[in-house]
Amino acid sequence: MEGIYRKEKTEILVYTRHPQEGCYPDGLAYSIHFAWSRDGKSFYPMNDNYGMLFAKGEIGADNTIQTKSLKHPFLFPMKGGGFGILAVRTKEHGEADEASRGRVLFWTTRDFIHFEEKEMLSLSPAEMVEEVACRYEEETNRYRLMWKTAEGVSRGAWTEDLERNIEGQSCCPEPLTDSGRTYYGIEAAECGNAVETDWLTGSRAIRKWKRCENVGVQVPQRITVSSLEELQGIDAVAFYSDGSAVRKKVCWELEEAKLSTPGPHTVRGTVVERRYPFPLAKGYADPVIFPWKGSYYFISTNDNTEDVGIYVRRAQEPEQLFRENCRQHLILDFNREKGFVQTFWAPEFHLIGGRLYILFAVGGEVWGPQSHLMRLKRDGDPLKAEDWEEPLRIQKKDGSWLADKGITLDMTYLKDRERSYMIWSYRENIGKASDTGSMLYLAEVDENTPWRLKSDPVLLSRPLYGWENLEGTINNEGPYTFTADDTVYLAYSGGAANGYTYTVGILEADSGADLLRPESWRKTKTPVLSHYSVKGVYGPGHNSFFTDPEGNLMVAYHGETSIDGHLRCSGIHRVHFGIDGAPVFDMEEQRDLRPEVREVSMQVQIRK
């Protein structure tokens, strides 16, 4: 008699973490983390135990950001499917937040992969809330909300619609959380509660938030060829833990004399893997690698010269840029008369209207970097200072400077379909109580005159989430883009630019959309690169993208070699595309190709 089998359900747990000084601060710990279990006892953190949902900060009347955190998350099934998540909003370090009186945070999700951030749920009376819970009751077709005030008063309410004001009353509700339950495997955590979801939803969420890694390599078992060149074109396919696959070049060990006989022959090869051990270049931040006219160029902020001067390197292969014999060439130097004195920051190569440009920031005697560009003369050599035209400071469409107060930096260029854009970071009152934090702006330009904006600047993003805005860093900076499958991906950085909290987030938009409309963009709720992402790299950020000789999309970034380090160093690894088509930005070298599967072989028959 055949057995009847049932796929196990998955339990999903929400929790926050206890802060750990020097490695996981309040702004990260006081966020919503998720874990999963198949047996309801042993739980395994998703996203490597890094927060996934963060409270959004508020912008004050003085244009500064009041950072927020959260506590006591609660997860519950919703009517019609999917789940809701509630949490109490706090100040950054967990203190009671008067601005949240009578309100709680609210998200929804159908798959624990995509989350919709709702308006805060308003409870009445407007008291300070300490804990909150919710359950949907099928028999009454209503949600039962329960909360406890800071004074210890228990309240409850029923509603058919969670997105309206909730009128509460004093009551004696059931316990708000699973306080008596033990969740094994979740250390140093403040657990909320767990709910069941179906096997497929749980499995997809587990796969999405687990680090993707190579599980094997395959080449054809037997192949018939008529020439050596034909054999050299046979690639391997590398398979990954999420079900995705990618082609990789193979260096075949060919003996022409031997292959002249009919065969079959066993031909061995090695899967090509370019090596980029971290750190590649010490003291080089904001790295950009740019392929142009058969060579690769490297440009960056040079911390070794106290950020003075712009230097360029050239090599035939990207990894050769970091060899000791690769000479760097000074193309823009200190010049007091021209106002080029300090903060030679974040230079980038870009082709704009068929001409090669460098976008960069520089400051004068008085500290205050501003965005500039300079263009290579026709038929010029990028390594020769005299072959570059005079730098120009970026202007608004009316001819005034891009900023008459504050600083502008990290400018990058984006061409989408027939429209061209500049994206940059802007900040006012840095280091003062009125510091606005750095924010990303975008404007359209004419590619024939890219030093002058064609439209008014549009605000794209401010550092409102805890991973962007913690320990006083308040950063949205370092934008850089690429386009894949009709989606524009805009990477940017938050956190401390020279510390372990530096991270990379993503804004994405549909190619061809009006990118001047902020609603065209979607922002990730958790970073795609952090100090949890790549072993031995702390604070990866201010990244750029390039294509290597094999056609792989690569990400270059700077990071620290230790968690308390402050010497920014360049790093590189491949960007993978997962089974769902989304880019995977944390595909470190150790997980990209397992060493034990690099050697491959196949049977080759010579065609007569």
C-alpha positions as CSV (number, residue, x, y, z in Angstrom):
1,M,0.0,0.0,0.0
2,E,1.4,3.3,-1.0
3,G,1.9,5.9,1.7
4,I,0.3,9.3,1.6
5,Y,2.8,12.1,1.9
6,R,2.2,15.7,2.9
7,K,4.7,18.5,2.3
8,E,5.7,20.2,5.5
9,K,4.4,23.7,6.2
10,T,6.9,26.4,7.0
11,E,6.9,28.6,10.1
12,I,8.1,32.2,9.7
13,L,9.3,34.1,12.7
14,V,9.7,37.8,13.2
15,Y,12.2,39.3,15.7
16,T,14.6,42.1,16.4
17,R,18.2,41.7,17.6
18,H,20.1,43.1,20.6
19,P,22.6,45.7,19.5
20,Q,26.3,44.8,19.5
21,E,28.6,47.7,19.8
22,G,31.1,48.0,17.0
23,C,29.5,45.4,14.7
24,Y,25.7,45.6,14.7
25,P,24.4,49.0,16.0
26,D,21.0,50.1,17.1
27,G,20.0,51.2,13.6
28,L,20.4,47.7,12.3
29,A,19.4,45.7,15.4
30,Y,16.1,47.5,15.9
31,S,14.7,46.3,12.6
32,I,12.5,43.4,11.6
33,H,14.4,40.1,11.0
34,F,12.9,36.9,9.7
35,A,13.7,33.2,10.4
36,W,12.2,30.0,9.1
37,S,11.5,26.5,10.5
38,R,10.2,23.2,9.2
39,D,9.6,21.6,12.6
40,G,8.4,24.6,14.6
41,K,11.3,24.2,17.0
42,S,14.7,24.9,15.2
43,F,14.7,28.3,13.4
44,Y,17.2,29.5,10.8
45,P,17.7,33.3,10.2
46,M,16.9,34.6,6.7
47,N,19.2,37.2,5.0
48,D,22.2,36.0,7.2
49,N,20.5,37.4,10.3
50,Y,20.6,41.0,8.9
51,G,17.5,43.2,9.1
52,M,14.9,43.1,6.3
53,L,12.3,45.8,7.2
54,F,13.3,49.1,8.7
55,A,11.3,52.0,10.2
56,K,11.4,55.0,8.0
57,G,12.8,58.3,9.4
58,E,10.8,61.5,9.3
59,I,11.8,64.8,7.8
60,G,11.5,67.7,10.3
61,A,10.5,71.3,9.6
62,D,14.2,72.2,9.4
63,N,14.7,69.6,6.6
64,T,16.7,67.3,8.9
65,I,16.0,63.6,9.4
66,Q,14.7,62.2,12.7
67,T,16.0,58.6,12.6
68,K,13.5,55.9,13.7
69,S,13.8,52.3,14.8
70,L,11.2,49.7,15.9
71,K,10.4,47.0,18.5
72,H,8.0,44.2,19.2
73,P,7.1,43.1,15.6
74,F,4.0,41.0,15.2
75,L,3.1,38.8,12.1
76,F,-0.4,37.7,11.2
77,P,-2.3,36.0,8.3
78,M,-4.6,38.4,6.4
79,K,-8.0,37.9,4.8
80,G,-7.7,36.6,1.3
81,G,-4.1,35.4,1.7
82,G,-0.9,37.0,2.5
83,F,0.4,38.4,5.8
84,G,0.5,41.6,7.8
85,I,3.3,42.8,10.0
86,L,2.9,45.4,12.8
87,A,5.6,46.9,15.0
88,V,6.0,49.8,17.5
89,R,8.1,52.6,16.1
90,T,10.7,54.1,18.4
91,K,13.6,56.6,18.2
92,E,16.9,55.4,16.8
93,H,18.2,53.9,20.0
94,G,14.9,52.3,21.1
95,E,13.6,55.2,23.2
96,A,9.9,56.0,23.2
97,D,8.9,58.1,20.2
98,E,6.4,60.9,21.0
99,A,5.9,61.4,17.2
100,S,4.5,57.8,17.1
101,R,1.8,58.3,19.8
102,G,-1.2,56.3,18.9
103,R,0.4,54.9,15.7
104,V,2.1,51.7,14.7
105,L,4.1,50.6,11.7
106,F,2.3,48.3,9.1
107,W,3.6,46.2,6.2
108,T,1.9,43.5,4.0
109,T,3.5,40.7,2.1
110,R,2.2,37.7,0.1
111,D,5.5,35.8,-0.2
112,F,8.1,37.2,2.3
113,I,10.1,38.4,-0.6
114,H,8.2,41.5,-1.6
115,F,6.9,43.8,1.1
116,E,4.5,46.8,0.8
117,E,5.0,49.6,3.3
118,K,1.7,51.0,4.3
119,E,0.8,54.2,6.1
120,M,1.2,53.9,9.9
121,L,-1.9,52.4,11.5
122,S,-3.7,54.9,13.7
123,L,-5.1,53.7,17.1
124,S,-7.4,55.6,19.2
125,P,-7.1,56.9,21.9
126,A,-3.7,58.2,20.9
127,E,-1.7,56.8,23.7
128,M,1.9,55.6,23.7
129,V,1.9,52.0,22.4
130,E,4.2,49.4,23.9
131,E,3.1,46.3,22.1
132,V,0.6,45.5,19.3
133,A,-0.9,42.3,17.9
134,C,-3.6,41.4,15.3
135,R,-5.6,38.4,14.3
136,Y,-8.2,37.9,11.6
137,E,-11.3,36.1,12.8
138,E,-13.1,34.3,10.0
139,E,-16.4,33.8,11.9
140,T,-16.9,37.6,12.2
141,N,-15.0,38.6,9.0
142,R,-13.1,41.1,11.1
143,Y,-9.6,41.8,12.4
144,R,-9.1,41.8,16.1
145,L,-6.4,44.3,17.2
146,M,-4.9,44.2,20.6
147,W,-2.3,46.6,22.1
148,K,-0.8,47.5,25.4
149,T,0.0,51.1,26.3
150,A,3.1,52.4,27.9
151,E,1.1,52.6,31.2
152,G,0.3,48.9,31.0
153,V,-3.4,49.3,29.9
154,S,-4.6,46.6,27.6
155,R,-6.9,47.7,24.8
156,G,-8.6,45.9,21.9
157,A,-10.7,46.7,18.9
158,W,-12.4,45.0,15.9
159,T,-12.3,46.3,12.3
160,E,-13.0,45.1,8.8
161,D,-10.4,47.5,7.3
162,L,-6.9,47.9,8.8
163,E,-6.2,51.0,6.8
164,R,-8.5,53.2,8.7
165,N,-8.5,54.7,12.2
166,I,-9.0,52.1,14.9
167,E,-11.2,52.9,17.9
168,G,-10.0,51.0,20.9
169,Q,-11.5,50.1,24.3
170,S,-10.1,48.8,27.6
171,C,-10.2,45.0,27.6
172,C,-8.3,41.9,28.8
173,P,-7.0,40.5,25.5
174,E,-5.1,37.2,25.1
175,P,-1.3,37.4,25.3
176,L,0.1,39.6,22.6
177,T,3.1,37.5,21.8
178,D,4.2,33.9,22.1
179,S,6.1,34.8,25.2
180,G,6.3,31.3,26.6
181,R,7.6,29.7,23.4
182,T,11.3,29.0,22.8
183,Y,12.8,29.5,19.4
184,Y,15.9,27.5,19.0
185,G,18.7,28.8,16.9
186,I,17.9,32.5,17.3
187,E,20.5,34.0,19.7
188,A,20.7,37.5,21.1
189,A,17.2,38.2,19.7
190,E,13.9,39.6,20.9
191,C,11.5,37.2,19.3
192,G,8.0,38.4,18.3
193,N,5.8,35.5,17.0
194,A,5.7,32.9,14.3
195,V,3.0,31.9,11.8
196,E,2.6,29.1,9.3
197,T,2.7,29.4,5.6
198,D,2.5,26.8,2.9
199,W,5.5,24.7,1.7
200,L,5.9,26.5,-1.6
201,T,5.7,30.0,-0.3
202,G,8.1,29.1,2.5
203,S,10.5,27.4,0.2
204,R,10.7,30.3,-2.2
205,A,11.3,32.7,0.6
206,I,14.0,30.5,2.1
207,R,15.7,30.3,-1.3
208,K,15.5,34.0,-2.0
209,W,17.1,35.1,1.3
210,K,19.8,32.4,1.4
211,R,23.2,33.2,-0.1
212,C,23.3,31.8,-3.6
213,E,26.3,29.6,-4.3
214,N,27.7,27.3,-7.0
215,V,26.8,23.7,-6.7
216,G,28.4,22.2,-9.7
217,V,29.7,22.6,-13.3
218,Q,28.7,20.7,-16.4
219,V,30.2,20.3,-19.9
220,P,28.9,18.1,-22.8
221,Q,29.9,14.5,-22.2
222,R,30.6,13.9,-25.9
223,I,31.0,16.2,-28.8
224,T,32.0,16.0,-32.5
225,V,34.0,18.9,-34.0
226,S,35.8,19.5,-37.3
227,S,38.3,22.2,-36.1
228,L,40.3,23.3,-33.2
229,E,38.6,26.7,-33.2
230,E,35.2,25.0,-32.9
231,L,36.4,23.1,-29.8
232,Q,37.6,26.3,-28.2
233,G,34.1,27.7,-28.3
234,I,32.6,25.0,-26.0
235,D,31.7,26.5,-22.7
236,A,30.8,25.1,-19.3
237,V,27.5,25.7,-17.5
238,A,27.8,26.5,-13.8
239,F,24.7,25.7,-11.6
240,Y,23.7,27.5,-8.4
241,S,21.8,26.7,-5.3
242,D,18.7,28.7,-6.3
243,G,18.3,26.8,-9.6
244,S,20.0,29.4,-11.8
245,A,22.8,28.7,-14.2
246,V,25.4,30.7,-16.1
247,R,27.8,30.0,-19.0
248,K,31.6,30.1,-18.2
249,K,34.5,30.0,-20.6
250,V,36.8,26.9,-20.5
251,C,40.5,26.9,-21.2
252,W,40.8,23.5,-23.0
253,E,44.1,21.6,-23.1
254,L,44.4,21.0,-26.8
255,E,47.1,18.9,-28.6
256,E,46.6,19.6,-32.3
257,A,48.7,16.6,-33.4
258,K,46.7,14.2,-31.2
259,L,43.4,15.6,-32.5
260,S,44.4,15.0,-36.1
261,T,43.5,11.3,-35.6
262,P,39.8,10.2,-35.6
263,G,39.5,9.6,-31.8
264,P,37.5,9.8,-29.7
265,H,39.8,11.8,-27.4
266,T,39.5,12.8,-23.8
267,V,40.1,16.6,-23.6
268,R,40.6,18.3,-20.3
269,G,40.1,21.9,-19.4
270,T,39.8,24.4,-16.6
271,V,36.9,26.7,-16.1
272,V,38.1,30.3,-16.6
273,E,37.9,32.3,-13.3
274,R,39.6,35.7,-13.1
275,R,41.0,36.3,-9.7
276,Y,40.3,39.5,-7.7
277,P,41.6,38.9,-4.2
278,F,40.6,41.6,-1.7
279,P,42.1,44.0,-1.2
280,L,43.1,44.8,-4.8
281,A,44.4,48.3,-4.2
282,K,44.9,49.7,-0.8
283,G,43.9,53.4,-0.2
284,Y,41.8,53.6,-3.4
285,A,38.1,54.4,-2.9
286,D,35.1,54.8,-5.2
287,P,36.7,52.6,-7.9
288,V,35.6,52.7,-11.5
289,I,36.9,50.2,-14.2
290,F,36.1,51.3,-17.7
291,P,36.6,49.3,-20.9
292,W,37.4,51.5,-23.9
293,K,39.0,50.9,-27.3
294,G,40.4,47.5,-26.4
295,S,41.8,48.4,-23.0
296,Y,40.6,48.7,-19.4
297,Y,41.1,51.9,-17.4
298,F,41.0,52.4,-13.6
299,I,40.2,55.6,-11.9
300,S,39.3,56.3,-8.2
301,T,39.6,58.6,-5.2
302,N,43.2,58.3,-4.1
303,D,43.3,58.3,-0.3
304,N,47.1,57.8,-0.5
305,T,47.5,61.3,-1.8
306,E,45.1,62.8,0.7
307,D,42.4,62.9,-2.0
308,V,44.4,65.3,-4.1
309,G,44.8,64.7,-7.9
310,I,43.1,62.4,-10.4
311,Y,45.1,59.4,-11.5
312,V,44.4,56.9,-14.3
313,R,45.8,53.4,-15.0
314,R,45.5,51.3,-18.3
315,A,45.9,47.6,-18.9
316,Q,44.7,45.0,-21.4
317,E,42.9,42.9,-18.8
318,P,41.0,44.2,-15.8
319,E,43.1,42.2,-13.2
320,Q,46.3,43.6,-14.7
321,L,45.2,47.1,-13.4
322,F,46.2,46.0,-9.9
323,R,49.7,44.7,-10.6
324,E,52.7,46.5,-9.2
325,N,54.0,47.3,-12.7
326,C,50.8,49.0,-13.8
327,R,51.7,52.7,-13.8
328,Q,49.3,55.4,-12.7
329,H,49.2,58.7,-14.6
330,L,48.3,62.0,-13.1
331,I,45.9,63.8,-15.4
332,L,44.5,66.5,-13.0
333,D,46.7,68.0,-10.3
334,F,46.5,70.5,-7.4
335,N,46.0,74.0,-8.9
336,R,45.3,76.9,-6.5
337,E,44.7,79.4,-9.3
338,K,41.9,77.2,-10.9
339,G,40.4,76.4,-7.5
340,F,41.5,72.7,-7.6
341,V,42.8,72.4,-4.0
342,Q,41.2,69.5,-2.2
343,T,38.5,66.7,-2.3
344,F,39.3,65.3,-5.8
345,W,36.5,62.8,-5.2
346,A,34.8,59.9,-7.0
347,P,36.0,60.4,-10.7
348,E,34.1,58.3,-13.2
349,F,34.7,57.7,-16.9
350,H,31.6,57.9,-19.2
351,L,30.9,58.0,-22.9
352,I,28.4,60.8,-23.5
353,G,27.4,61.7,-27.0
354,G,30.3,59.6,-28.3
355,R,32.9,61.5,-26.4
356,L,34.9,60.4,-23.4
357,Y,34.3,62.4,-20.2
358,I,35.4,62.2,-16.6
359,L,32.8,63.3,-14.0
360,F,34.3,64.2,-10.6
361,A,34.1,66.5,-7.6
362,V,36.7,69.0,-6.4
363,G,36.9,71.8,-3.9
364,G,38.8,75.0,-3.5
365,E,40.5,76.8,-0.6
366,V,37.3,76.7,1.4
367,W,36.1,73.1,1.9
368,G,33.1,72.3,-0.3
369,P,33.4,69.9,-3.2
370,Q,31.3,70.6,-6.3
371,S,30.6,68.5,-9.3
372,H,32.7,69.0,-12.4
373,L,33.4,67.3,-15.7
374,M,36.1,67.3,-18.3
375,R,36.2,66.0,-21.9
376,L,38.9,64.2,-23.7
377,K,40.1,66.0,-26.8
378,R,39.4,64.3,-30.1
379,D,41.9,61.5,-30.7
380,G,43.4,62.2,-27.3
381,D,45.1,59.8,-25.0
382,P,43.3,59.4,-21.6
383,L,46.7,59.0,-19.9
384,K,47.9,62.4,-20.9
385,A,46.9,65.4,-18.9
386,E,47.4,67.7,-21.9
387,D,44.8,65.7,-23.9
388,W,42.0,66.7,-21.6
389,E,39.9,69.9,-22.1
390,E,39.6,72.4,-19.2
391,P,37.3,71.1,-16.4
392,L,33.8,72.7,-16.3
393,R,31.6,73.0,-13.2
394,I,28.1,71.7,-13.6
395,Q,25.4,74.3,-14.1
396,K,21.6,74.3,-13.7
397,K,19.5,74.9,-16.8
398,D,19.5,78.7,-16.1
399,G,23.2,78.8,-16.1
400,S,23.7,79.2,-12.3
401,W,25.9,76.7,-10.4
402,L,24.3,73.3,-9.6
403,A,24.5,74.3,-5.9
404,D,24.7,77.8,-4.4
405,K,24.8,76.3,-0.9
406,G,25.8,72.8,0.2
407,I,28.0,70.4,-1.6
408,T,27.5,68.3,-4.8
409,L,29.5,65.1,-5.5
410,D,29.5,61.6,-6.8
411,M,27.9,62.6,-10.2
412,T,27.2,59.8,-12.6
413,Y,25.6,59.5,-16.1
414,L,22.7,57.5,-17.3
415,K,21.4,57.0,-20.8
416,D,18.0,55.3,-21.1
417,R,16.6,54.9,-24.5
418,E,16.9,58.3,-26.1
419,R,17.1,60.4,-22.9
420,S,20.2,61.3,-20.9
421,Y,20.4,62.0,-17.2
422,M,22.9,63.1,-14.5
423,I,22.5,61.7,-11.0
424,W,24.4,63.1,-8.0
425,S,24.5,63.5,-4.2
426,Y,23.7,66.8,-2.6
427,R,24.0,67.8,1.1
428,E,23.6,70.9,3.2
429,N,25.1,71.9,6.5
430,I,27.3,68.8,6.9
431,G,28.6,68.4,10.4
432,K,26.1,70.9,11.9
433,A,22.9,70.3,13.9
434,S,21.0,71.4,10.7
435,D,22.7,68.7,8.6
436,T,20.2,67.5,5.9
437,G,22.1,64.3,5.2
438,S,23.2,63.5,1.6
439,M,20.4,62.8,-0.9
440,L,20.2,61.7,-4.5
441,Y,19.1,64.0,-7.2
442,L,18.5,63.4,-10.9
443,A,18.1,65.8,-13.9
444,E,17.9,65.4,-17.7
445,V,20.8,66.7,-19.8
446,D,21.5,67.1,-23.5
447,E,24.4,64.7,-24.3
448,N,26.0,67.4,-26.5
449,T,26.2,69.8,-23.5
450,P,26.2,67.6,-20.4
451,W,27.7,70.2,-18.2
452,R,24.4,72.1,-18.2
453,L,21.1,70.6,-17.0
454,K,18.2,70.4,-19.3
455,S,15.6,70.0,-16.5
456,D,15.1,71.0,-12.9
457,P,16.7,68.6,-10.4
458,V,14.4,66.0,-9.0
459,L,14.8,64.4,-5.5
460,L,15.0,60.6,-5.8
461,S,16.1,59.4,-2.4
462,R,17.0,60.4,1.2
463,P,18.6,58.2,3.8
464,L,15.4,57.4,5.8
465,Y,16.0,53.7,6.7
466,G,18.2,52.6,9.5
467,W,20.8,51.0,7.3
468,E,21.3,54.2,5.4
469,N,21.2,56.5,8.4
470,L,22.9,55.2,11.5
471,E,25.4,56.6,14.0
472,G,25.1,60.0,12.4
473,T,26.2,59.0,8.9
474,I,23.0,60.1,7.1
475,N,24.1,59.1,3.6
476,N,22.7,58.5,0.1
477,E,25.6,58.8,-2.2
478,G,27.8,57.1,-4.8
479,P,25.1,56.4,-7.5
480,Y,25.9,54.2,-10.5
481,T,23.6,52.5,-13.0
482,F,23.3,49.5,-15.4
483,T,20.3,48.3,-17.4
484,A,19.3,44.6,-17.7
485,D,16.1,43.1,-19.1
486,D,14.4,46.5,-19.5
487,T,15.1,47.4,-15.9
488,V,17.3,50.3,-14.9
489,Y,19.2,49.5,-11.7
490,L,20.6,52.5,-9.8
491,A,23.0,51.4,-7.0
492,Y,23.9,53.9,-4.3
493,S,25.5,53.8,-0.8
494,G,24.4,54.5,2.7
495,G,26.1,54.4,6.1
496,A,29.7,55.4,6.9
497,A,31.8,55.8,3.8
498,N,35.0,54.7,5.6
499,G,33.6,52.2,8.0
500,Y,32.0,48.8,8.3
501,T,28.4,50.1,8.2
502,Y,28.8,51.2,4.5
503,T,26.2,49.5,2.4
504,V,24.8,49.4,-1.2
505,G,21.1,49.8,-1.9
506,I,19.2,49.7,-5.1
507,L,16.6,52.0,-6.8
508,E,15.1,50.4,-9.9
509,A,12.8,51.6,-12.7
510,D,11.3,50.4,-15.9
511,S,13.5,51.3,-18.9
512,G,11.6,53.9,-21.0
513,A,9.7,55.3,-18.1
514,D,9.8,59.0,-17.2
515,L,12.7,58.8,-14.8
516,L,12.1,62.4,-13.7
517,R,9.0,61.2,-11.9
518,P,10.0,59.9,-8.4
519,E,7.1,57.4,-8.5
520,S,8.8,55.6,-11.5
521,W,11.5,54.3,-9.0
522,R,11.3,51.5,-6.5
523,K,13.6,51.4,-3.6
524,T,15.0,48.2,-1.8
525,K,14.1,48.0,1.8
526,T,17.3,46.2,2.8
527,P,20.8,46.6,1.3
528,V,22.1,44.3,-1.4
529,L,25.7,44.6,-0.1
530,S,26.7,45.0,3.5
531,H,29.4,43.8,5.9
532,Y,27.5,40.5,6.1
533,S,27.8,39.9,2.3
534,V,31.4,39.1,1.4
535,K,33.7,37.3,3.7
536,G,36.6,39.6,4.7
537,V,35.1,42.8,3.3
538,Y,33.7,45.3,5.8
539,G,31.6,48.2,4.6
540,P,31.5,47.5,0.8
541,G,30.1,50.5,-0.9
542,H,30.4,53.3,-3.5
543,N,30.3,50.8,-6.3
544,S,30.4,50.9,-10.1
545,F,29.8,48.3,-12.8
546,F,31.7,47.1,-15.8
547,T,31.7,44.2,-18.3
548,D,34.7,41.8,-18.2
549,P,36.3,40.2,-21.3
550,E,34.0,37.1,-21.0
551,G,30.9,39.4,-21.0
552,N,30.2,39.1,-17.2
553,L,28.7,42.1,-15.4
554,M,31.1,42.9,-12.6
555,V,30.8,45.2,-9.5
556,A,33.7,47.2,-8.2
557,Y,33.5,48.8,-4.8
558,H,35.7,49.9,-1.8
559,G,35.7,48.3,1.6
560,E,37.7,47.8,4.8
561,T,39.9,44.8,5.6
562,S,38.8,44.7,9.2
563,I,35.6,45.7,11.1
564,D,37.5,48.6,12.8
565,G,39.6,49.6,9.8
566,H,39.4,52.9,8.0
567,L,41.7,52.4,5.0
568,R,39.5,52.1,2.0
569,C,40.5,49.4,-0.5
570,S,39.2,48.4,-3.9
571,G,37.4,45.1,-4.5
572,I,35.7,43.3,-7.4
573,H,33.3,40.4,-7.9
574,R,30.7,39.1,-10.4
575,V,27.1,40.1,-10.4
576,H,24.9,37.0,-10.8
577,F,21.4,36.8,-12.1
578,G,19.2,34.5,-10.0
579,I,16.5,32.1,-10.9
580,D,13.9,34.9,-10.6
581,G,15.9,37.2,-13.0
582,A,16.9,39.6,-10.3
583,P,20.6,40.6,-9.9
584,V,22.5,39.0,-7.0
585,F,25.1,41.5,-5.9
586,D,26.8,39.5,-3.2
587,M,28.2,36.6,-5.3
588,E,31.7,36.6,-3.7
589,E,34.5,34.6,-5.4
590,Q,34.3,31.7,-2.9
591,R,30.7,31.1,-3.8
592,D,30.9,31.8,-7.5
593,L,32.8,28.7,-8.5
594,R,33.7,25.9,-6.2
595,P,37.5,25.0,-6.6
596,E,36.8,21.3,-6.8
597,V,34.7,21.6,-9.9
598,R,36.9,23.8,-12.0
599,E,38.6,20.9,-13.7
600,V,36.4,19.4,-16.5
601,S,36.7,16.9,-19.3
602,M,34.7,15.6,-22.3
603,Q,35.0,13.1,-25.1
604,V,35.8,14.7,-28.5
605,Q,35.3,13.0,-31.9
606,I,36.9,14.5,-35.0
607,R,34.5,15.0,-37.8
608,K,35.7,13.6,-41.2
